[in-house]
C-alpha cells in the first residue's frame, strides 16, 4: 500500500528514539543529488525526489540502493502517495504536476497536469483531490486530480500576511491541513472548508521546513536553522523539543514516517546524500 497511516505516541521525547545507522543514498555515475522529499512507500522502500538530477528514485531503506529511477521533465520537489500504485510530484520550475506509477519495484511516468504557479509541496487530500503549495507568491490550492481548482487561499483571502515561503504540507485523518512557512516562521492550520483556523509560532520554530502528521493532535516539524525536530500539539498549541544536535540533527529538511517500522527519516540541507534514521523504542509503541 502507498497510504502512510500514523499512530499517536504520547509523551514523545528524545529518549523515545534510538538513532539508527545513517542511510547513504547511492548515486552511481552522477555528481550528486539534492533531496527534496522522502515519502515512505513501504517499510523497505522510500520514494526520493532529486532536484539536482530531475529524477525520482525508489530507494531501499536498508542500504540506500536505487531500486528504480525515472527522469521527470522538471525540478521535482514535493511528492505525495495516492494509493493504488500512484504518486504525484510537484515540478517546481515547470508549473506542472507529474503523476508516477509505482509498480512493485519499478517507477514509470504517467500523465501531467498544468498548474498556475511554481508548485513546491503536494498532498493527497483524498482519493480525488490534491492540496498544492506554491510560493512567489504564497498560495494553497485544493484541486481535483485532473487539475480543476476547487478552492484556494492566499494572503488576500486570508486578510493577513501569513504566506511568504510556504514549503511543506501535512494532512490529518480528520481533514485538517497544516502548512509550514519558512519566512513567517509559522505553521498554518486549515479546516475541511479551506479556512485558516489557527497559526502556531514559537521560539522553537525559527525556520520550519518538513512536517508530518502523526495523529490529529500530533505533528513533527523540522526546524532547519534550529537544528531540531519539534513535536507540535495543535489542540493545546504546545511546541516541545524532540530531537536536536545532540541526536545528530543537522539542518533538517524533509521528514517522513513509517508506521510499520516506527521509523522517522530526516533529510539534511547540508548533506544531500544521507538520511538520518530514528526508531521509536519498543516501550513507546
Backbone as a ProteinNet text record, in pm:
[ID]
protein_1_A
[PRIMARY]
XXXXXXXXXXXXXXXXXXXXXXXXXXXXXXXXXXXXXXXXXXXXXXXXXXXXXXXXXXXXXXXXXXXXXXXXXXXXXXXXXXXXXXXXXXXXXXXXXXXXXXXXXXXXXXXXXXXXXXXXXXXXXXXXXXXXXXXXXXXXXXXXXXXXXXXXXXXXXXXXXXXXXXXXXXXXXXXXXXXXXXXXXXXXXXXXXXXXXXXXXXXXXXXXXXXXXXXXXXXXXXXXXXXXXXXXXXXXXXXXXXXXXXXXXXXXXXXXXXXXXXXXXXXXXXXXXXXXXXXXXXXXX
[TERTIARY]
83.5	0	86.7	37.5	108.7	61	-50.6	-102.6	-16	16.6	101.9	17.2	-16	-101.2	-15.5	-65.9	10.6	-62.5	14	-42.3	9.3	-68.1	-28.9	72.2	176.8	276.8	279.8	208.2	200.8	335.8	361.1	479.8	609.6	612.1	735.1	845.7	965.1	1083.7	1200.8	1317.4	1434.4	1464.6	1426.5	1452	1366.3	1260.7	1173.7	1239.8	1341.3	1400.3	1538.2	1568.2	1705.5	1755.5	1875.5	1932.1	1981	1942.1	1979.3	2096.7	2161.4	2269.5	2220.7	2302.8	2270.4	2253.3	2153.9	2126.1	2191.2	2286.8	2355	2291.9	2246.6	2183.9	2291.1	2293.9	2393.9	2358.1	2460.2	2440.8	2545.8	2542.3	2643.9	2641.9	2759.7	2772.4	2718.4	2680.6	2625.4	2709.2	2702.6	2782.8	2731.6	2604.3	2546.1	2395.6	2327.7	2183	2140	2022.5	1962.6	1825.5	1814.7	1692.5	1591.3	1471.6	1367	1252.3	1223.8	1116	1144.4	1089.9	1127.4	1009.7	892.4	781.8	812.5	755.3	771.7	668	714.6	625	589.2	688.6	671.1	785.9	784.4	896.1	1032.9	1036.4	1164.7	1194	1101.3	1120.6	1083.6	1167.6	1141.4	1136.6	1053.2	1048.1	1113.8	1221.8	1304.8	1300.9	1273.6	1281.9	1420.8	1486.7	1622.6	1614	1619.9	1604.2	1718.7	1838.3	1957.4	1955.4	1916.8	1923.1	1787.4	1683.6	1550	1502.1	1516.5	1477	1396.6	1320.1	1262.4	1330.9	1360.8	1429.9	1349.3	1331.9	1277.6	1398.9	1411.7	1534.6	1508.3	1602	1595.7	1623.6	1534.9	1550.8	1650.2	1707.8	1808	1949.5	1976.7	2113.5	2125	2013.8	2017	2030.1	2031.6	2044.8	1924.1	1948.1	1840.3	1777.4	1649.7	1577.4	1520.8	1482.8	1430.8	1448.2	1462.4	1481.5	1412.4	1348.1	1281.6	1310.6	1340.8	1362.2	1229.4	1217.7	1096.4	1132.7	1034.8	1063.9	1067.1	1142.1	1149.6	1213.1	1219.4	1281.2	1178.3	1192.1	1092.2	1113.3	1004.5	1010.5	928.1	807.3	727.3	662.5	644.7	580.2	465.3	355.6	251.9	217.9	189.2	148.1	-4.1	-59.5	-203.3	-276	-204.8	-267.8	-282.4	-307.4	-327.4	-206.8	-87.6	32	53.9	5.5	20.7	87.7	158.4	215.5	208.8	220.1	222.6	338.5	405.8	521.3	507.5	542.3	540.2	667.7	654.1	769	782.8	874.5	880.9	899.4	989.6	1022.2	941.7	850.7	774.3	626.6	582.8	441.2	355	396.7	326.6	323.6	224.3	219.6	240.1	339.4	369.4	317.5	238.3	192.5	288.1	308.2	405	335.3	370.8	326.7	434.1	390.9	481	432.7	495.2	454.7	559.2	535.5	636.1	761.5	871.5	998.3	1032.7	930.8	954	875	941.3	876.9	860.2	750	730.7	645.9	662.6	587.9	444.6	355.4	215.1	188.5	70.6	32.7	82.3	70.8	99.3	-21.4	-31.9	-131.8	-60.3	-108.6	-51.9	-116.5	-35.5	-86.4	-38.6	-102.7	-71	17.2	147.4	242.7	349.6	443.7	553.1	515.9	476.4	435.6	555.9	545.6	658	626.9	510.4	474.1	333.9	302.9	175.7	132.3	0.7	-53.7	-181	-203.3	-329.1	-431.3	-528.1	-627.9	-721.4	-763.7	-840.4	-816.6	-897.3	-872.3	-896.2	-963.2	-996.2	-945.4	-878.7	-835.1	-691	-623.9	-488.1	-484.9	-392.4	-364.5	-222.8	-207.8	-79.7	-35	92.6	152.8	239.5	222.2	300.4	374.3	486.9	549.4	559.8	597.4	620.9	502.9	388.9	353.3	300	297.9	249.2	99.8	63.2	-77.4	-96.4	-215.3	-250.1	-375.5	-373.2	-488.9	-537.2	-669.3	-731.7	-776.3	-735.6	-773.1	-810.6	-887.1	-916.7	-793.8	-791	-672.7	-659.9	-759.5	-743.9	-704.9	-676.5	-623.1	-724	-850.4	-951.7	-945.8	-920.6	-909.1	-1048.8	-1069.3	-1199.8	-1197.6	-1078	-1067	-921.9	-900.2	-764.5	-763.2	-645.7	-629.9	-491.8	-486.4	-361.1	-372.1	-274.5	-276.5	-397.1	-437.3	-551.3	-679.2	-699.5	-819.4	-812.1	-691.9	-676	-690.8	-663.9	-674.7	-554.4	-446.7	-324.2	-207.9	-87.6	31.6	87.5	39.7	89.5	161.2	141	210.7	322	445.1	559.4	640.5	692.7	762.7	707.6	581.9	528.1	603.1	646.7	732.5	668.1	626.3	578.1	435.5	370	229.5	205.5	110	66.5	-83.8	-149.6	-293	-316.3	-424.7	-457.4	-580.8	-605.9	-722.5	-852.9	-850.8	-971.9	-998.2	-903.1	-921.7	-854.6	-787.6	-715.2	-588.3	-548.7	-432.2	-334.8	-207	-103.8	5.5	45.7	147.8	257.5	382.6	494.9	540	564.1	613.6	746.8	850.1	987.6	1009.9	955.7	985.1	899.6	770.9	687	703.5	778.6	811.5	686.2	591.4	465.2	425.2	340	263.2	119.3	61.5	-74.6	-167.5	-277.6	-376.1	-501.7	-553.4	-677.6	-771.4	-902.8	-1000	-1049.7	-1149.6	-1203.3	-1258.2	-1303.3	-1358.7	-1252.4	-1126.3	-1013.2	-1007.4	-1058.8	-1050	-932	-858.6	-747.5	-805.4	-776.7	-835	-736.1	-606.8	-506.4	-371.6	-287.2	-146.2	-63.9	50.2	135.5	274.3	323.4	459.3	522.1	654.6	726.4	873	945.2	1090.2	1160.3	1092.7	1149.9	1114.7	1039.8	1007.4	1069.6	1199.9	1269.3	1272.9	1259.2	1265.2	1201.7	1068.3	1002.3	1005.9	1046.7	1053.8	960.1	1019.2	938.9	841.4	725.7	621.5	548.5	524.6	448.9	343	228.1	118.5	130.8	133.3	135.7	-5.1	-85.6	-226.1	-293.6	-423.1	-494.3	-427.7	-370.2	-311.8	-160.3	-96.1	48.8	110.4	199	276.5	423.6	509.2	651.7	697.9	778.4	821.5	973.3	1034.6	1178.4	1204.9	1283.6	1325.9	1469.6	1485.2	1613.8	1726	1707.8	1813.9	1832.9	1728.9	1739.7	1800.4	1828.8	1888.2	1810	1677	1594.3	1467.7	1410.9	1277.4	1191	1074.1	985.9	852.1	785.6	654	550.9	455.9	350.6	216.9	150.2	15.8	-82.1	-158.8	-247.6	-360.3	-402.9	-513	-468.5	-354.1	-304.1	-217.7	-166.4	-77.5	64.4	96.4	229.4	329.4	450.6	561.6	672.1	708.5	801.3	924.8	1044.4	1165.7	1165	1211	1210	1350.1	1411.3	1545.9	1626.8	1756.6	1840.7	1980.6	2072.9	2209	2274.6	2241.8	2298	2254.3	2143.2	2092.6	2135.5	2221.7	2270	2188	2097.1	2015.2	2094.6	2113.2	2184	2106.2	2060.2	1988.9	1879.6	1784	1682	1593.6	1554.4	1472.9	1341.2	1339.6	1217.1	1208.5	1085.3	1057.9	965.7	982.2	889.2	883.1	764.3	741.6	688.3	742.5	692.7	624.8	493.2	419.7	455.1	475.9	501.9	631.4	735.5	865.2	889.4	798	810.3	943.9	975.4	1098.8	1069.7	1150.8	1145.7	1268.6	1244.9	1353.1	1365.5	1489.6	1515.5	1621.8	1590	1691.9	1761.5	1881.6	1964.3	1993.7	1976.9	2006	2155.2	2237.7	2382.9	2454.1	2379.4	2437.8	2332.3	2335	2224.7	2233.7	2331.3	2341.6	2305	2273.9	2243.6	2111.8	2051.9	1931.7	1959.9	1916.1	1919.2	1795.5	1813.1	1703.9	1692.1	1568.6	1540.3	1424.8	1434	1329.9	1272	1138.4	1074.1	1102.2	1146.6	1176.2	1049.2	1064.5	951.2	854.2	905.2	817.3	724.6	747.9	661.3	576.2	546.2	452.7	509.6
-119.8	0	124.5	232	358.3	450.1	415.4	502.1	490.4	602.4	606	645.8	549.6	575.7	602.3	687.9	728.1	689.4	671.9	644.1	746	769.1	867.9	806.9	882.3	841.2	943.5	917.4	1017.3	1037.8	1163.6	1193.9	1169.2	1192.2	1170.4	1262.3	1208.2	1284.9	1221.1	1282.5	1225.8	1086	1058.7	926.7	818.1	858.2	760.4	700.1	769	728.1	666.7	568.1	520.4	556.9	613	653.1	530.4	519.8	408.2	448.6	352.7	388.1	484.2	582.1	676.8	603	642.8	580.1	663.7	604.5	673.5	634.2	734.6	709.2	701.5	590.6	573.8	659.1	704.2	792.4	760.2	637.4	590.3	671	720.7	791.5	932.7	985.8	1120.6	1207.1	1336.5	1428.9	1439.5	1418.2	1430.9	1439.4	1444	1453.5	1562.9	1617	1715.5	1662.7	1616.5	1552.4	1659	1652.2	1746.8	1681.8	1554.3	1488.4	1339.2	1270.2	1130.9	1047.2	1048.3	969.2	820.1	752.1	608.4	534.8	447.5	363.8	237.4	177.5	56.1	52.6	-40.9	-46.1	-62.1	-111.5	-134.9	-36.7	59.2	146.1	290.5	382	524.8	579.3	679.8	748	884.8	909.2	1027.2	1117.7	1246.3	1342.9	1405.4	1398	1450	1572.7	1689.5	1817.3	1843	1801.6	1830.7	1753.9	1627.2	1541.5	1521.7	1594.6	1582.8	1437.5	1370.1	1230.3	1200.9	1091.6	1027.1	892.5	856.5	731.2	649	522.1	427.3	365.5	392.7	363	258.4	164.1	65.5	134.5	116	182.7	110.9	0.5	-73	-29.7	-21.6	8.9	132.2	197.7	318.2	293.4	167	134.7	178.5	219.3	262.4	140	118.1	5.3	39.4	165.8	213.7	364.4	417.5	561.9	605.8	722.7	775.1	924.3	971.3	1114.1	1183.8	1302.8	1382.9	1512.5	1574.6	1692.5	1823.3	1826.1	1946.4	1916.4	2017.4	2004.6	1951.3	1826.2	1770.8	1819.9	1855.4	1897.2	1799.5	1840.3	1755.5	1639.4	1528.3	1408.1	1371.7	1322.4	1261.2	1124	1031	896.3	892.2	833.1	842.3	709.6	600.9	470.3	411.6	280.3	209.5	225.9	229.1	234.4	365.6	476	607.2	704.8	799.3	910.3	1034	1150.4	1276.9	1359.4	1431.1	1511.6	1651.5	1750.9	1889.8	1920.4	1965.5	2006.2	2157.7	2199.1	2337.7	2438	2411.5	2511.5	2494.9	2399.4	2372.1	2404.9	2443.4	2471.3	2353.3	2234.1	2110	2017	1929.2	1814.7	1690	1610	1486.3	1368.2	1282.4	1160.1	1046.1	958	849.5	717.5	614.1	478.2	410.2	348.6	271.1	127.3	48.3	-89.8	-183	-228.2	-309.7	-228.4	-272.8	-201.7	-118.9	-82.9	-9.2	120.5	228.2	357.9	385.3	449.8	493.5	619.7	699.1	823.2	797.6	878.1	878.9	1016.5	1069	1196.3	1314.6	1435	1559.2	1651	1742.6	1848.7	1982.3	2085.2	2219.3	2290.2	2370	2448.8	2592.7	2683.4	2826	2867.7	2854.5	2890.2	2784.3	2810.5	2717.3	2627.5	2501.7	2414.6	2366.1	2375.6	2334	2202.8	2194.4	2074.4	2031	1903.1	1847.5	1737.5	1726.7	1623.2	1568.2	1439.3	1378.2	1397	1486.2	1513.3	1393.7	1338.4	1214.1	1150.9	1052.7	980	1063.7	1177.1	1255.2	1399.4	1439.5	1578.5	1587.8	1689.9	1720.7	1858.4	1877.8	2010.5	2046.8	2163.6	2203.6	2336.5	2342.9	2461.8	2531.2	2662.8	2743.9	2853.1	2897	3017.2	3121.1	3242.2	3353.3	3378.6	3420.9	3445.2	3318.8	3321.2	3207	3185.4	3060.9	3027.2	2877.3	2838.9	2698.5	2671.7	2564	2527.7	2387.8	2371.2	2239.7	2215.3	2101.8	2073.2	1926.8	1900	1762.6	1703.1	1571.2	1507.7	1532.6	1598.7	1640.3	1787.5	1850.5	1986	2097	2066.7	2170.9	2223.9	2354.4	2415.6	2434.6	2380.7	2391.1	2489	2523	2622.3	2667.6	2784.2	2833.6	2938.9	2963.2	3067	3128.3	3261.6	3336.5	3447.7	3536.8	3643.4	3735.2	3760.5	3848.5	3788.3	3659.6	3593.1	3577	3548.8	3530.6	3662	3774.6	3904.9	3941.6	3865.7	3895.7	3825.9	3875.7	3823.9	3705.3	3587.6	3467.9	3373.4	3390.6	3307.8	3389	3348.8	3412.7	3309.5	3209.5	3096.9	2965.8	2933.1	2804.3	2690.6	2592	2487.9	2349.1	2301.9	2163.7	2160.4	2047.8	2033.5	1897	1891.4	1764.6	1769.5	1656.4	1645.2	1538.2	1555	1458.1	1378.4	1270	1187.2	1262.6	1368.4	1446.9	1547.6	1561.5	1653.5	1787.2	1809.1	1934.7	1935.5	2055.4	2075.2	2166.5	2129.5	2208.5	2241.5	2368.2	2415.9	2485.3	2451.7	2520.6	2635.7	2750.9	2867.1	2909.9	2898.1	2922.2	3067.1	3161.2	3303.1	3364.4	3329.8	3384.2	3307.3	3195.9	3115.9	3062.6	3016.9	2969.1	2836.1	2766.3	2654.4	2702.2	2691.6	2738.8	2618.9	2623.5	2516	2560.8	2473.5	2498.8	2380.8	2408.6	2301.9	2249.3	2161.4	2099.3	2201.1	2314.9	2419.9	2516.2	2482.7	2562.7	2698.5	2703.5	2823	2810.6	2919.3	2919.4	2924.8	2822	2812.1	2848.4	2822.7	2855.4	2878.6	2955.8	2964.4	2939	2875.9	2840.5	2899.6	2966.4	3018.9	2990.4	2987.1	2953.6	2988.6	3019.8	3038.2	2913.5	2798.6	2674.3	2651.5	2745.5	2738.7	2859.6	2855.1	2967.5	2956.5	2834.6	2812.7	2678.5	2667.4	2537.8	2490.1	2366.1	2302.6	2182.5	2062.7	1941.2	1924.9	1865.1	1845.4	1715.3	1633.5	1510	1501	1447	1426.8	1287.9	1283.6	1157.1	1119.5	1219.7	1199.9	1335.3	1339.8	1467.2	1567.1	1519.1	1606.4	1594.9	1555	1543	1557.6	1656.4	1675.7	1688.2	1640	1658.6	1759.5	1855.6	1965.1	1975.5	1988.7	2012.1	2161.9	2204.8	2344.4	2350.7	2399.6	2385	2462.4	2591.9	2671.7	2639	2586.1	2546.5	2408.9	2338.1	2203.8	2112.6	2109.2	2031.9	1979.7	1878.4	1829.1	1856.2	1919.3	1950.8	1880.9	1863	1799.4	1909.7	1924.1	2025.5	1959.2	2002.8	1957.7	2067.6	2050.9	2157.9	2191.3	2093.9	2120.1	2211.4	2182.5	2263.6	2379.9	2369.7	2472.6	2461.6	2354.3	2339.4	2290.7	2344	2302.9	2251.3	2123.5	2057.5	2009.9	2036.9	1984.9	1832.7	1774.9	1629.5	1575	1619.6	1576.4	1699.4	1696.7	1811.7	1771.7	1865.5	1841.4	1726.5	1712.4	1603.2	1466.3	1466.4	1342.4	1328.3	1417.6	1408.7	1486.9	1573.4	1653.3	1775.6	1786.5	1899	1946.7	2071.6	2131.4	2038.2	1996.5	1902.9	1967.7	1888.5	1940.7	1863.7	1755.1	1676	1571.8	1540.1	1435.7	1331.7	1207.3	1102.3	999.4	938.6	845.2	713.2	601.7	469.3	409.1	392.6	338.7	192.6	114.3	-28.6	-53.9	21.8	1.9	101.3	199.7	306.9	380.8	414.9	487	625.8	721	857.4	880.8	929.7	960	1111.6	1160.9	1304.3	1332.3	1418	1460.3	1584.8	1612.2	1721.6	1820	1948.1	2050.1	2061.1	2029.6	2045.7	1915.2	1807.8	1679	1605.1	1625.3	1580.8	1434.4	1360.7	1219.9	1123.5	1174.2	1084.4	1122.6	1022.1	1042.1	996	1075.7	1031.9	946	840.9	747.4	728.9	739.2	720.8	623	536.8	437.5	455.2	449.6	457.7	329.6	346	230.5	150.2	20.8	-69.7	-28.3	27.1	61.5	177.1	243.6	355.2	316	191.8	151.7	71
0	0	0	-61.7	-61	50.2	114.2	219.3	343.4	405.2	522.7	642	729.8	844.4	967.9	1056.6	1172.6	1300.8	1408.1	1539.2	1638.8	1743	1843.4	1939.6	1970.2	2066.7	2179.6	2289.4	2396.7	2463	2500.5	2575.9	2502.7	2372.2	2297.2	2347.7	2355	2387.9	2316.4	2326.9	2259.7	2311.6	2438.6	2496	2432.2	2360.4	2294.6	2171.3	2117.5	1991	2010.5	1929.6	1918	1779.3	1774.1	1646	1570.9	1444.9	1359.1	1270.4	1205.1	1112.3	1004	972.8	866.6	734.6	658.4	529.5	419.2	350.7	241.3	109.2	32.6	-95.9	-203.2	-271.5	-376.1	-496.5	-567.2	-682	-788	-837.4	-931.8	-1061.4	-1100.4	-1226.6	-1226.4	-1109.6	-1101.6	-1007.9	-1027.9	-948	-805.3	-786.8	-654.3	-665.4	-553.2	-553.7	-456.5	-479.4	-389.7	-349.9	-227	-178.9	-137.1	-193.3	-154.9	-79	-103.8	-30.9	-25.6	77.7	103	155.9	92.3	147.3	150.1	250.1	267.5	182.9	94.4	14.5	91	155.8	235.6	336	431.9	526.7	460.5	338.9	273	160.1	134.6	18.6	50.3	1.3	7.2	-134.7	-155.6	-284.5	-266	-338.5	-317.1	-439.2	-417.5	-526.9	-527.4	-641.9	-660.2	-749.9	-686.9	-756	-853.9	-818.5	-899.2	-1030.8	-1026	-1144.5	-1213.5	-1168.6	-1229.4	-1230.2	-1116.4	-1110.3	-985	-993.3	-875.9	-861.5	-736.2	-709.9	-610.8	-639.2	-542.8	-473.8	-343.8	-271.6	-164	-149.6	-42.8	90.1	187.2	315.9	406.7	358.1	435.6	399	266.8	223.9	134.6	103	20.8	-127.5	-168.8	-309.9	-390.8	-514.9	-603.8	-670	-641.4	-698	-835.3	-852.2	-980.1	-984.1	-1104.1	-1120.5	-1248.4	-1243.7	-1361.6	-1371.1	-1490.7	-1514.1	-1534.3	-1476.2	-1490.9	-1563.5	-1632	-1715.5	-1637.7	-1528.5	-1447.7	-1313.9	-1227.5	-1096.3	-995.4	-951.3	-858.9	-717.2	-651.8	-512	-428.5	-387.8	-300.6	-374.5	-300.7	-353.1	-260.4	-317.4	-234.9	-290.8	-200.7	-236.2	-238.9	-344.9	-367.6	-353.9	-327.5	-323.1	-462.3	-466.5	-593.7	-686.9	-628.5	-710.2	-783.4	-726.6	-789.5	-693.3	-751	-675	-762.3	-699.7	-772.5	-719.8	-810.8	-771.8	-828.8	-747.9	-791.3	-868.6	-994.5	-1075.6	-1062.8	-977.7	-931.9	-1045.4	-1138	-1240.4	-1368.3	-1372.1	-1494	-1481.6	-1361.2	-1336.3	-1376.9	-1329.5	-1362.2	-1241.7	-1241.9	-1151.8	-1237	-1201.5	-1274.1	-1193.3	-1256.4	-1191.3	-1224.3	-1127.1	-1135.9	-1104.7	-1178.8	-1147	-1061.9	-951.9	-866.8	-872.1	-958.6	-982.6	-924.1	-800.5	-733.7	-709.5	-771.9	-757.3	-880.8	-959	-1083.3	-1084.7	-1124.7	-1143.5	-1292	-1329	-1466.9	-1468.4	-1573.9	-1587.2	-1627.7	-1573.2	-1614.4	-1675.3	-1658	-1720.1	-1638.9	-1695.1	-1624	-1632.6	-1538.1	-1546.2	-1524.6	-1591.4	-1577.5	-1459.2	-1388.2	-1276.7	-1293.2	-1221	-1232.1	-1115.7	-1135.3	-1031.7	-1018	-926.4	-901.5	-783	-809.7	-700.1	-620.4	-489.2	-405.4	-333.4	-272	-197.3	-236.9	-209.4	-254.6	-159.2	-139.6	-52.7	-115	-97.5	-142.1	-30.6	-53.7	49.6	65.1	-47.7	-51	-187.2	-225.5	-349.8	-475	-462	-581	-576.7	-466.4	-454.8	-403.4	-451.3	-409	-344.7	-251.3	-197.2	-239.9	-302.6	-360.7	-299.4	-263	-203.5	-307.9	-321.9	-415.9	-340.1	-397	-344.5	-455.9	-417.6	-513.2	-607.7	-557.8	-417.8	-350.6	-217	-141.9	-162.4	-189.8	-215.8	-193.6	-146	-128.3	-209.7	-289.5	-372	-338.1	-343.5	-344.7	-488.5	-546.8	-684.6	-701.4	-805.5	-841.2	-908.1	-924	-981	-1130.6	-1191.6	-1331.2	-1342	-1226.3	-1227	-1210.6	-1186.4	-1168.7	-1025.9	-1010.5	-878.6	-819	-699.1	-634.4	-516.9	-467.6	-360.6	-352.5	-297.2	-278	-169	-112.3	-12.2	-30.3	-18.7	-22.8	80.1	81.9	182.2	167.1	42.7	19.9	76.7	50.7	101.2	252.7	303.8	448.2	523.1	454.9	518.2	603.1	589.8	663.6	595.4	621.4	555.6	634.1	602.6	671.1	575.7	445.4	347	282.7	305.7	242.6	165.3	236.2	174.9	229.8	193.9	239.1	169.6	247.8	192.7	194.2	311.8	322.7	375.4	352.9	389.3	451.4	542.9	601.9	620.4	603.1	628.7	734.1	811.4	915.6	875.5	948.6	920.3	940	1021.9	1045.4	934.1	839.8	728.2	745.1	858.1	876.9	792.3	749.7	664	737.7	739.4	805.9	704.8	701.9	609.7	689	659.9	724.3	635.8	696.5	623.1	681.7	601.4	645.7	687.2	611.1	635.1	744.6	749.7	856.1	986.5	981.3	1099	1167.6	1086.5	1139.7	1078	1151.3	1098	1087.4	968.4	942.9	933.9	1007.7	1007.2	933.4	843.8	772.6	792.4	785.8	804.5	670.5	674.4	553.6	454.4	506.8	420.8	369.7	393.7	347.6	418.4	539.9	620.7	716	733.7	828	968.8	1047.7	1181.4	1291.2	1269.3	1369.2	1301.6	1368.4	1330.6	1455.7	1437.1	1550.5	1530	1633	1631.2	1766.7	1766.3	1888.7	1869.4	1977.1	1964.8	1910.6	1919.1	1866.8	1720.2	1659.7	1517.5	1448.4	1429.7	1367.8	1216	1164.9	1019.5	986.4	1004	984.8	840.5	822.9	690.7	687.2	688.9	677.1	791.7	760.3	861.2	830.5	933.1	915.9	1024.2	988.4	1082	1144	1276.7	1348.3	1392.9	1425	1458.7	1451.3	1483	1483.9	1577.1	1686.6	1788.1	1796.5	1688.6	1695	1556.9	1545.2	1423.3	1461.1	1373.5	1390	1285.6	1327.7	1241	1244.6	1126.9	1117	1123	1221.5	1229.6	1178.3	1054.4	987.1	1054.8	1077.4	1137.2	1285.1	1348.2	1488.3	1507	1395.1	1401.2	1495.9	1475.3	1567.9	1499.8	1564.5	1532.3	1654.3	1634.2	1746.5	1728.6	1841.7	1847.9	1868.4	1774.7	1783.3	1812	1918.8	1951.8	1912.4	1803.2	1756.6	1854	1935.8	2028.8	2142.2	2199.7	2311.3	2264.2	2142	2090.3	2141.1	2212.4	2269.2	2163.7	2173.5	2087.2	2178.2	2161.7	2253.1	2178.5	2230.3	2166	2165	2056.8	2043.9	2016.4	1906.3	1869.4	1831.6	1862.8	1833.6	1790.5	1800.9	1755.7	1831.2	1958.7	2036.8	1983.8	1908.9	1848.8	1702.9	1657	1519.7	1419.4	1466.4	1375	1328.5	1196.8	1136.5	1013.5	1018.8	905.6	850.4	932.7	884.5	779	680.5	571.2	560.1	485.5	470.9	581.7	622.6	720.6	660.2	702.4	662.6	774.3	789.1	898	843	891.4	855.9	977.5	971.4	1084.3	1110.3	1005.9	1024.3	1099.5	1065.9	1131.6	1243.5	1258	1358.4	1344.5	1220	1191.6	1135.4	1177.9	1128	1040.8	917.5	824.5	811.3	813.4	809.6	704.2	607.8	511.1	562.8	509.8	559.4	446.7	476.2	375.8	349.7	450.1	435.2	398.5	379.4	339	258.4	127.4	43.7	0.1	52.1	11.8	123.1	241.3	352.1	419.9	483.6	563.7	706.2	803	941.9	967.8	1046.9	1074.5	1225.3	1276.8	1417.6	1432.8	1531.6	1554.7	1695	1704.5	1835.1	1912.6	2035.2	2117.8	2145.2	2170.9	2184.1	2293.4	2403.7	2513.3	2482	2363.5	2323.1	2203.8	2184.4	2081	1972.8
[MASK]
+++++++++++++++++++++++++++++++++++++++++++++++++++++++++++++++++++++++++++++++++++++++++++++++++++++++++++++++++++++++++++++++++++++++++++++++++++++++++++++++++++++++++++++++++++++++++++++++++++++++++++++++++++++++++++++++++++++++++++++++++++++++++++++++++++++++++++++++++++++++++++++

